[in-house]
Amino acid sequence: MKNQSYIWWVAGLLAGAVVLPTVCLLWFMGEAAGNVQLAMKQRLSDLYKYQAQTRINELDNFIESQKRQLEARGQNQKPMSLFKTSVLFEPSWQQPELNMALQSVLIYDSNASLLYPIVNAIDEPELPTGFGEAWQAEIIKKDFVKARKLYEQLGDTNDDYAWRLAHIGQMRCYAKNGPESSERERLYIEITRERLEKVTQASAKLIAHAHVYHWQEFVKEIDEKYNNGAVVRFLNSAADYDLIPIPADARIFLLQQSLKTDTRGYMPNYEATAKRLITAEQTGARMAETISKENFVRWADDSIHCTDANTFVLKCRGGEKIMLAAMSKYYMEKSFAEIKCALGDSVILRVKDENSRPIYGESESAATSVLRMAMGRFHQGWELEILSKDAGIFETAARGQTRIYVWAGVLVIACMFAVSGLGLNMLVRQARVNRLKNDFLATVSHELRTPLASMRLMLDTVLEGRYSGEGKAKEYLELASKENERLTRLIENFLSFSKMARNRKSFDIRQASAEEIAREAAEAVKNKYEQHGCDFEMTIARDVPGVMADKDAMVTVLVNLLDNACKYTGADKQIRLNVFYNDGGVYFQVVDNGIGMGRRAVRKIFEKFYQVDQSLARKAEGCGLGLSIVKFIVEAHKGKIEVESRSGKGSTFTVRLEKS
């Protein structure tokens, strides 16, 4: 705590020494630049305002023409037809780029309910009773005659969804059982042309899929003369916006399937129409998801808003309908570019919407703001800012001087930050070294003192004769022996760590058996596992190849992992050691059902001296060197070690070595 307080005190002093001059320098630079630019703003403002306003009026006039056309169609057309005619409308043959001005249209009623496109997710209805038996006969038993009869019976219902589903089932059975094209054609016509008074969204999806299925499965079997008519009928059904309100996802699917047909010999312009409709449906679905009802209600009529990076939305009314028309980013940015072109190359144009989000413009910081003005009657709350790159000879001179100030300031500030950062880094590193030394000494003292104290107590008890019978004396001596073994392992870890730190650890790498390594490690922990009641299982796959390794070192790796698995597992200890071969590598895997670790602990578990339990009162002995030694040995063998763990769910350590 004392070291930390000292570091924070020094860091605060360094920060104050850097921040105060920096603030003063920046204030001086801002004042100097502001005074020079102030005089130029008024001179340029009047010059640019007239030119910008002229182009803004032209943009408003075009939007007004689009709005009037939408309003006229909205009064006379149904939502689906309004959608199609709006996105396919060509306002000008003299300016083809205007044909892409509208990308999509959302049509709402007066209660702010979306009429078209249909994008609300619907749950598929539950499978009507009896369809399970019919599907089993069709799909599993391949009894298409029986299945068709079952579908026929199921189709005798007033439930529109079940009726269409049964018809589609009959179509499939006819297709699989024989070429009765007339029956298939009859069923297809019934599905797509009958009972259209109250079609649900689920039924509309079935109609769309019936169109596609009929085309894919049946039209290829029909003669050439009839095929021409079938193709035209299929293409017309895909782009039919007059009869059935098909949901957007089903409509997109139907249109995409229709584009797989060579339409040039039947409907030459169909491909362009279908692509425009697909784009419109996709754009509309995205808009419906991103535009909240709160924004829809809040937006005023005859106003434009930016919903995302590519869509500008115009809100207007047509009769009882409220429309949100998506105008393409291309056209809007073209309009902004024309404004900039009229003002000349010496200016930068920036446009922000009513939420101060940047819509258009460059981000050149050296430009001087000359004018801020409203963006016209449709862009309510939008702001157009004009900045000048060339503010004249006075500003040029001031800019040169300012540049000198800036570079000098940046250099001074950078030097101050560098010196301060270097000093702070040295202090932090020194504090970390001191803390590591203190933690290491405390850990070593505790870990050495505990076995020594236990051994001394038990040996003194035996020497002073304070025991009852030879059996008790033997028990004390065995306990002392175990503490001695623990002390020996601890000292060996310290020695291994010392060699590892000096890169003096050498390995005798030669051909070794993976099975022998695993069995020797299991034998080394056998007594400890039996004493703790561990449920231990070792699985060695057949034909596991050998590895190039230091056998004793790899045994040490597995012993450390198995020892840790026992330490950090509760009373019901279940530990597995798996050895197997996969993808050119031999794997040793230790799995336990212990306390596990969190993500932070997993990232740091292989660091030297790191322990999940940092207190000296922890239950599991050790000083945090075992896993760092394990990683060092594995990496020295050009292998990999990975750990998967979750708190309370146990841990899995996996070591991978290349086969020999």
N, C-alpha and C positions, 0 to 999 in steps of 0.2 A: 504493500500500500504506500509505503514511504517513497519507493522508486517511482510508482505511478504518479503520485502527487508532484514529485519533482519534474517528471516528464511533461505533465500537463501545464505546470507553471512555466517551463521553458518554452513549450509549444505556443502558449498564449502570448508570451513576450515576442516570439518570432513573428507570429501572425499579426500582432499589433504593429510591429516594425515594418511589415510589408503592406498591410492594408491601408494604413493612414497615408503614406506617400502616394500609393496607387490612386486612392480616392481624390486626393488633391490634384494629381496630374490629370486624371480624367475630367475633373470639373473644369480645369483651366482649358483643356483642349476643346470641350464642348462649348464653353463661352466664346472662345475665339472663332470657332467655325460658325456658330449661330449668328453672330453679329455680321459676318461677311455675307451670309446667305439671305438675311432678312430683307435687304434692299432689293435683291434680285427677284424675290418671289412676286412682289406687286407688279413689277414691270412685265414679267412673263405671263402672269395670271390672265390678264385681259386678252392677251394675244392668243392663248390656247382655248379659252372658254368658248368663243364663238365657233371655232372649227370643231371642237368636240361635240357641242350641242347639236350642230347640224347633222352629224353622223348618228347621234343618239336618236334624233327625231326620225331618221330613216329606219333605224332598227325598230322603233316603236310602231311605225307605220306597217312594217312587215308583220310584226306580231299581231297587230290589230287585224290585218287581213286573215291571218291564220285563225284568230279567235272568232271572227265573224263566220268563217266557213264551218268551224266546229259547232258554233251555236246553231247555225241553220240546219246542219245535219242532226244535231241533238234534238231538235224540235220535231223532226219528221221520221227519224229512223229508230228501230229497235236497238238495244245495246250491242248485240252481236254484229249486226250490219253496220252500225256506227263505228265499231272498232275496225272492221275490215276496210271500209271505204276511207277512213281517216288515215290509216297507215299506208294505203296504196294510192292515195290521192296525189296527182302530179300537178302542182300549182303553176308551173311555168316550163314550157319547152325551150324558152330562150335561155333560161338559167337552170341547167340540169342539177346543179348542186342543191337547189331548193327542194328537189324531190326527196331528199333525205332529211328535210327539216324536222319532220315528225317521226319519231321512232316507235312510239306506242301511246295508247290512251287508256286511262282507267275511267270507267263510267260508274258513278254512284247515284243513288236516289236521294231524295230530299232529307232522308233520315241518316245520311252518311253511311249507308250500307252499300258495299261493293256489288254492282250488278255484273260487270264483266271487266277483265277476264275472271274466270272462276278459279281461285287459287287457294281457297280455304281447304286445309287438309281434312279429308273425311276418312272415317273408319270403315273398312269394308264390312258389309253386313255379315252376320253370322250365316254359316252354310245352312240353307234350308234343310228340313228333315227329309231323309231319303237320298240325298246326294252322295253321302258317304258310300252307300251300297253300290250306286251306279258308278262312281269313280273306281271303286275296288274292282268291279267287273271289267271296266275299261282298261285301267292302268295295270292292275296286278294280274288278273286272270286272262286278259286279252280276249274276253268274250264280247266282241263288239256288237253282236246281234242282241244279246241280252242287255248290254249296257244301253243300246239305242232305245230298246223298248222301255227300260226304266226311265230314261230321260223323257221319252214320249209321255209316260204317265205323270212325271213330275211337272211337265209343261202345261198340264191341264190345271191352271191356277190363275187367280187374279193378281197375284204378287208379281209386279212388273220385273223385278230383279230376278226372281226364280224362273219366270217364264223365259227371259232372254238367256239366262245361264243354261237352262235345259236345251234350248235351241242350239246354242254353241256346242253343247255336248253331243247332240245328234249330228251336227256337222262334222265333228271330229270322227265319230264312229263311222259315218258314211265314207269319209276320206280314207280311213284305215281298212275298211272292209271291202270296198269295191268302188268302181268308177260310176256311181249313180249320180251324175252331174246334175240332172234335173231336180232331184230331191235336195241336193246341197244348195242349188240355186234358189229353190223355193224357200228353204229355211233362212238363207242369207237375206232375201228380200223381206221376209217377215220380220226378222230382227231389226233391220235398218229402216223399214218404212211403216211398220204398223205400231199401234199403241204409242204414238208420239205426243199425246196430249199432256201427260204429266210424267215426264222422264226425270228420274232422280240422277244425281251425280254419279252414283255407282252404276246405274244402268247406262248412262252416257259413255262411261269408260268401256262397258261391254260392247256397245255399238262401235266405238272406235277400234277396238281389238277385233271385232267381227269383220270390219272392212279389211284390215291388214291380213287376217287369217285367210279370208276368202281369196284375196289376191295371191298370197304366197302358195297356198295349197291347191287351188283349183284352176285359176286362169291359165296356167301353163298346160293344162290338159285339153283346153278348148281349141277349136279350129281357128285358123288365122282370121277369117272374116268376123267371127264373133269376138275374137280376142281384142280387135280394135275397139269395139264398143265397150268391152269390159274394162279396158285400160282407161278410156275417157271417163267412164262412170266412177272408177276408183279414184282418179285424180280429182274429179269434181267433188266427190264425197269428202276428200281430205281438206279441200278449201271451202267447204260449204258452211257458211255462217248464217244461214237463214232458218234452219229447222231445229237443230238439236243443240242445246247449250252444253258443249263438251268441256270438261275441266281443262285447264291450261296444260297440265302434264300429259294428258291423253291426246290433246290436240297436237302438241309438239311431237309426240311419238308418231302419230298418224302422218303428219307432214314429213317427218324425217324418213319414214318408210316409203312414202310416195316418191321421194327424191332418188331412191334406189332404182326407179324405173326410168328407162330411156324415153323421155317425154318429147323429144324433138320432132318425131314423126306424127305426134298426135296433138300436142298443145305446145307450140314453140316457146311461148312466153311463160310457161308454167313454172319453170325452175326459178326464175327471178321472183315470181309472185310467192312461191312457197318459202323461199329464203327470207323474204321481207316479213312474211307472217310468222315464221319461227322466231326471228329476231324480235318482233313486236310482242309475241307471247312471252318470251324469256324476259325481255325488259319489263313488261307489265307485271310478271310474277315477282321480279326482284323489287320493283317499286312498291307493290302491295305489301311486301314483307318489311320494307325499310321505312315507309311513311306511316307514322303513328296516327291514330285517330285524333289525338290531341293536336298535332300539327295540322291535320286536314281541317279541323274545325277552326283553328286559330288563323290559318291563312285566309287572307281577304280574296274576294273575287277579283279577277283580272289582274293577277299578280304572278310573278315568276319566282321560283325558289330552286336552289341547288340541293339535290338530295344525296348525290354521291359524286365521285370524280368524273363521271361521264354523262350525267343526266341533269338537264334543266327542265323544271316542271312548270307548266302554265295552268293555272286554275281558272275555269270559266264555267258558265251555265248555258244550257240549251234546253228550254222548256222546264220540265221537272227534273232534268238530269244535271248532275254536277260532274264536270270532266277535269281530269288531270292529264294534260298532254305532255309527253316527254319530247323535248326538243333536243336534237343531237348536240353534243359538245363541239363537233366539227363546225356546225353553222354558227353557233354562238361565238366561238373563238375566232372564226373568220370575220365576224362583225367587229369584234374588238380589234383584230389586226387591221381592219380598214380604218378604224378611228386612229390607230397609231400611225398608219401610213399617211393619213391626212395631216397629222401633226409633224411628221418628219422624223428622220433617223436620230435626231439629237435628243429625243425624249424617250422615257420609259413609261409604259402604261401599266397600272395595277388596278384590279377590280376586286372588291370584297363584297360578300353578301350581307344580309341583315344581321347575321351572327358574327360578323367581322372575320369570316373565313376567307382566305385568299382563293380567288376563282381564276384569275388570269394575271399574267405579268411576270416580269423578271424580278430577281431579288438582289439587284446590285446596290450595295450599301453606300457607295460613294455618290449616288445621284442626289440631287436637291429637290425636295418637294416644292412644287410651284402652285398646284391647284388641287383642291378636293371639291367634288361636285356630285349631285345626285345623278343616278343612272337612268332617269326617265320614269314615266308614270307606271309602267308594268313592273319595274324592278324596285319595289317599295323597300326603303331602308338600305339599298345597295349604295356603294360609294365608289366613284371612279377617281383615282389619284393620278396626276400627271407629274412626272419628275423630269428634271432637265439634266442631261449629261454635260452640257456646255453652258455655263452660266456667265460667260463673258470673261474679259481680261482681268477684272478685279477678282472674280472668283477663282480664276486660274492661278493667279498669284497667291491668293489665300490658300488654295488647295496645295500648292507647292510647299508653303510654309507649314501648313497643317500636316503634310506628309512627313516633314522633318520631325515635327513634334511627336507624331504617331510612332515613327520608327525609333526615335530616341526613347520615348516612353516605354515602348514594347521591350526594347533592349534592357532598359533599367529594371523594369518589372520582372522580366525573365531572369535577369541576374539575381535579383533579390529572392525570387521564388526558388531558383536553383540552389543558392547558398543556404537558404532557410531549410529547403527540403533535404539537402545533404546533411546538415547538422541534426535535423530531427531524426533522419533515418539512422544516423550513427548512435544517437541517444537510445532510440527504440531497440536497435540491435544489441547494444550493450546491456540494456535492461532485460532483454530476453535471455541473453547469455547468463546473466546473474541469476535469473529466475530458474533457468534449466539446471544450473549448478546446484542451487539450493534444493530444488525438487529432487535432483538425482541423489544428493547426499542424504536427504531425509529418507528417500525410498530405500536406498542401500542400507542405511542404518537400521531402519525398521525391519527389512527383510532378513538381514543377518542376525539382528538381535533376537527375533522370534524363535528360530530353530535353536540357536545357542542357549537361550534361556530354558527352552523345553528340555534340551539334552542335559543341561546342568542340573535341573530339578530332578529328573528321573535318575541320573547317575548318583547324585547326592542321596537320594532315597535308598538306592541299593547299597551304597557304601556305608550308610549309617544304620543299615539293617531295619529300616522302617517299612517292612513288607511282611505279608503273611504267606509263607510257603514259597517253594522254589518256582512254582508256576507264575506267581505274581512278579517275582524278580525277572523271570524270562520275559514276561509281558513288558515290563519297564525297559529292559534292554532292547527288545524289538522296536518299541516306540522310539527309543534313542537312535536306533539304527535307521529308522525311516526318516527322522529329522536330519540325520547325517546325509542320507541320500538327497533329501531336498536341498540341503545346504550345498552339496556337491553340484547338483544341477544348476543352482543359482550362480555359483562361482564359474561354472563352465559357460553359462550364458554371458557373464561379464567378460570372460576371456574371449569368447567368440565375437562379442561386440567390439572389443578393443582391436582385435585383428581385422575385423570388418571395416572399422573406421580408418585403419591405416592401410587398407587394401592388401593385407598380408595373408588373407585366408586363401589357401590353395586347396584344390580338390583333385582327387585321383579318379578321373573320369574314364570309365571303361564300360564294356558290355555288361549289363546287369539285368536280372529278371525282375519284372514289375511285380510278379506274384510273390517272390521272395522278400522284396522290400516291404510289401504290405503285411506279410505274415510275421516278419521280424518286429515290425512296429506294433502289431496286435499283441505279440508275445510280451513286448516290453511293458505294455500297460495292463496286461492281464490281471496281475495281482491287485493293482489299484482299482480296476473296474469291479473285481469280485468283492472287494471290501466295501465299495460304495453301492453295491447292488445294481450295477448298470446292466441294462438289457442291450447287449452288444451283438451286432450282426455284421458279418463281413461277406461281401459278394464279389467274387472274381469271375469275370466273364471268360468263356472259353477262348483259346487261341489268342490271348493278349500278347502282342509282340514285346520283345525286350526294349530297353532304353539305354542310351549312352549317359551314364550318370555315376557319381560317387555314391556307392550304395549306402555307406554309413551316413553320409550327409542327408540323403533322401529319407532314410529311416528317422533321422532327427527331425526332419520336416513333419513327417506323419505323426511322430510321437508328440511333438508340440501341439499339433492340431487336435489330436485325440485327447491330450491332457487338458487343453482348453475346453473341449466339448464336455468333459466330465466336470470341470470346475464350475462352468456357468450353466449347468443344468440342475433343475430342482430335484425333489425326492424321486420322482418317476423318471429315471434317466433312460432314454432310448437313443442309442447312438449307432450309426451305420457307417461302414467303410466300404465304398464301392470302387472297383477297379475295372475299367473297360476301355475299349479302343473305338475311336470314331474319327473319321475324316483326317487320317494321317497322324493322329496324336493319341498318346496313352494318357488316360485321365485317372487321377486319384481323388476321390470325393468323400469328404467327411460331413455327415448330416446329423444334426442333433435337434432335440425338442426343447432347447433351453430358453433363456430369457431373451435372446435375440438382441438386436441393436437398431437404433434409429438411423436415418439417412446420414446425419452429420457424423455419427460414430463410424459408419461404414466407410465414409470418405477418408477418415483419419486413422483407421485401425492399424495400418501398417507403419505408422510413424514411430520413431524411436521414443520410448518412455510414455507413449500414449496409453491411457487406460480409461475405459468407460467410467469406472468408479475411481475418482481421483483421491479420495480420502484414505488416510492410513488405517482407518477402521474397517476397511472393506473385508468381506468374508473370504474372497478368493486371493490366494497369495500370488506373488509375482511382482515384477518391477517394470513391465511394459516393454521388454526386449524380445520376447519369444517370437511374436509375429513379424517384427522387423527383421530378425535373423532368418525366419522362414522365407520371407520375400527375397532377401539377399541371396540365399542358397538357390532358390528357384530361378531367379534371374541370371545367376552365374551359370546355370545349366541351359540358358536361352529358352526358358519356359515361361509360363504365365500362371498367376494365381488370381482367382476371382472369388468374391464373397457375395452371397445373397442373404439378406436378413431383414426381419421385421420385428419390432418390439413385441415380445410375448409370443412370437411364432417360431422361434428357433433360428438356426443359422446353417448355411451350406457353404463350405470352403471347397473349391475345386482347383486342383493343380494339374496343369497340362504340360507334358514333355513330348518332344518329338520322338517317334519310334526310331530304333537303331537301324 
